[in-house]
């Protein structure tokens, strides 16, 4: 018997800084970040693989890096 009161699955969103060719794509979970302050980031090519958990400052630094090198 499964519970209907468990945690909701995360909704992952592809970063606007990801490559348009489908090769270098990262995703993040915005609702999780808003609810917890923890910014989860993963490789879209491996959705069942590991993810990074970043602080707000760490996530901001990642975005700045992507802007400079994207």
C-alpha positions, 0 to 999 in steps of 0.5 A: 500500500503506497502513501499519498502523503509522501513528499512530492517529486521535484520539478526540475527546470532546464537552465537558460544558460544550457547549450541549445544543442542538447549537449551541455544542459543543467537543470535545477529545482526552483520550488525546492530552492524557494521552500528550503534555501537549498539549490539543487542542480543536476545534469539533464542527461543523467536525471537519475544520477547525482545532484549538487546541493548549493547554498544561495551564494553558491548558486549565484556564483554558478550563474555568474560563471555561466554568464561569463563563460557561456 
